[in-house]
Every structure is written in structure tokens, then in C-alpha cells.
């Protein structure tokens, strides 16, 4: 009987990635892809995808044909609290998308709107998509309702006095009493779910992100209703709570 593989055996793909990064860092003037392929014995076809991924994630930078160390490497040396908020949240948003293969976002309040700061779109054909920088009214998104639920009494009073709440769909809850009931439930549960309120056929789930006891934004996941059964809803809630809890 063959023995089980050692749990300490190196992962080839991880080693290859580290080898490429270390090789580039060792060359102050940068290197071209052919140099990397020849030195490390990596087929050019495989190397091109790896280099493109490392550039996309900013661990490498590209200037013409040459590859150099990227700003992502410097971020690894910085204490998390010193990073810009978007940089801190990007790995958590990416992990949510990978775990669930549904569109995940980190959003913040801008006036009486919610703005997507970091987004990762699902790979599935049927998916919800939102671009970084896109804004939607607070009252119709799960993320926006979380923000409202964590407002101070004074700010919430001002919101109801100043905001114009339009019905985005026939399911949008715009009346004061309906929205206040939603907010009370969100405060009690610590999580928000809104279906069809901003976009027909889409269910959003969101949780607050707290840092030093203060809400700094919201993590959310948006799922087409046709996939949003009880099992997936439970997975989404669990994954969101774990991600938000990692911020501290």
C-alpha cells in the first residue's frame, strides 16, 4: 500500500509563485519574461498567466516588457491598521467571492447613499455586478439598511427628515414605519437581507464592519434569487460574519 503524502510536502504552484517574486525582487533593474522562464525553468505559456496575475494583484509591476516589484509587496510589510481601508478590505472581499462564488462588496456611506469601494464579481453567468464607485440609495440595499441601523438617533432623525426615498421596484420599502421596523430587526440580528428592493431578482445580505467599536463600512454579498435557497443563505450569513469578525 502506498504511503500517504506528507502533510509538509511543498505545494508546487505556491513555490513557483514565490520563486518568481523573489527572482524579480533580486533584480533591481527588472527582468523580462524570458529571463524568468529560463532561470526558473517555467514554460512561457504558464509563466504568462502567473505574471499577469501578480501584476493584477500588484505584487509585481510592469514597465514595457520588464517586470519589477509592485506596491503590493510593500503593503505586506505595513501594519494592517496603517493600510488604507480599501486595501484592508480587499482580501476579505476576494475571499468571500472565492468561498461563495457570488458577488461580494465592501461599501461605505456617502451622504444618504451607499458607495461600493471594493467589489469582486461572481464567475457565474447569472450574477449581480456593481462597479467600484457606484452609488445607490441607502433605503433599498441590504448594505444601506445596515448603515442606517448603526446611525446615531440624531443622524437617523435627520435622514428621515431629509431623504427622498423612491421605490426602485414594487418591493422597495419606502414608508417610515416599514423602514424603521427593518432597522430594529437588523440591530437585533446584526445582519440585513433585502430581496428585490433595489433590483428585481437579486437578494443582498450585509453585515457591519466595526473597527474599535465604530462602524467603518459594510460587507455584502448579492445573489440571484434563483440560487438563494436556505442552504446558500446560511452559508452567506456565516461567511459574512466571519469576514467582518476578522477586522477587529
C-alpha positions, -999 to 999 in steps of 0.1 A, spaced: 0 0 0 13 34 -9 20 57 20 0 89 24 17 120 11 35 140 37 15 170 50 47 190 50 53 185 12 56 218 -6 29 230 -29 44 233 -63 23 262 -75 29 282 -43 67 276 -46 66 287 -82 48 319 -73 73 327 -46 103 318 -69 90 343 -95 85 371 -69 119 365 -53 137 364 -87 121 397 -98 129 414 -64 166 402 -68 170 422 -100 169 459 -93 166 468 -129 137 444 -136 135 414 -158 117 403 -189 95 372 -190 121 352 -210 147 358 -182 123 344 -156 113 314 -177 149 305 -185 162 309 -149 134 291 -132 125 265 -158 89 276 -162 72 272 -195 64 306 -211 28 296 -215 23 290 -178 45 319 -168 25 345 -187 -7 338 -167 13 338 -134 29 371 -143 -4 387 -153 -20 376 -120 9 390 -100 7 423 -118 -31 424 -114 -27 419 -77 1 445 -76 28 422 -63 47 429 -95 46 460 -117 52 461 -155 70 487 -174 71 479 -211 85 444 -213 101 444 -178 87 433 -145 96 450 -112 85 447 -76 50 461 -71 33 481 -44 15 450 -31 48 437 -16 52 469 4 17 466 18 26 432 32 51 450 55 27 476 68 7 470 100 -30 464 90 -42 495 109 -19 517 88 -33 505 55 -60 524 36 -94 509 44 -99 497 8 -66 478 9 -75 462 43 -109 451 30 -99 439 -5 -86 404 7 -117 398 27 -140 407 -2 -119 385 -25 -121 356 0 -159 360 2 -162 358 -36 -139 327 -38 -157 309 -10 -193 316 -23 -187 324 -60 -212 352 -56 -206 389 -60 -191 404 -28 -185 441 -19 -173 464 7 -194 496 9 -194 529 28 -218 557 34 -216 588 13 -243 613 23 -276 594 20 -262 569 -4 -240 538 -2 -209 536 -24 -192 504 -35 -155 507 -26 -142 472 -33 -161 446 -54 -154 411 -67 -179 398 -92 -191 362 -93 -177 340 -121 -212 326 -128 -231 335 -159 -261 348 -140 -247 372 -115 -251 407 -99 -225 432 -109 -216 466 -94 -186 487 -102 -163 504 -76 -176 539 -72 -212 531 -80 -237 545 -55 -273 535 -46 -298 550 -21 -294 537 14 -330 525 19 -331 499 -9 -299 479 -3 -291 455 25 -258 473 29 -276 507 31 -300 494 57 -271 482 79 -256 517 77 -290 532 87 -293 508 116 -260 520 130 -266 557 127 -270 577 158 -305 588 168 -298 623 157 -284 613 123 -313 589 118 -338 616 126 -321 638 100 -322 610 75 -359 606 77 -364 643 75 -341 650 46 -341 619 24 -362 612 -7 -369 575 -8 -380 564 -42 -394 529 -50 -368 512 -71 -390 482 -75 -425 473 -63 -408 456 -33 -389 486 -21 -398 496 14 -401 534 15 -426 542 43 -410 554 76 -428 528 97 -417 499 74 -381 511 72 -379 517 110 -392 481 116 -365 468 93 -338 487 111 -349 475 145 -347 439 132 -312 445 118 -300 459 151 -313 428 169 -299 403 144 -267 421 134 -273 413 98 -296 425 69 -312 408 40 -331 426 12 -346 408 -18 -359 426 -49 -358 460 -33 -330 476 -54 -330 452 -84 -356 426 -92 -344 390 -89 -314 399 -66 -311 392 -29 -285 411 -9 -271 402 26 -249 426 46 -231 430 79 -214 459 96 -177 462 97 -166 475 131 -132 489 140 -125 499 176 -163 498 181 -171 521 153 -187 511 120 -164 518 91 -184 502 64 -204 472 53 -196 438 38 -223 425 15 -230 396 -9 -255 398 -37 -271 366 -51 -297 360 -79 -329 348 -63 -329 316 -83 -298 304 -63 -307 320 -30 -321 289 -12 -319 284 26 -286 265 24 -269 292 4 -284 320 26 -270 303 57 -235 300 40 -236 337 31 -245 348 66 -218 326 81 -191 338 57 -201 375 61 -199 372 99 -165 355 98 -151 381 74 -164 411 94 -151 395 126 -116 393 111 -113 431 111 -114 437 148 
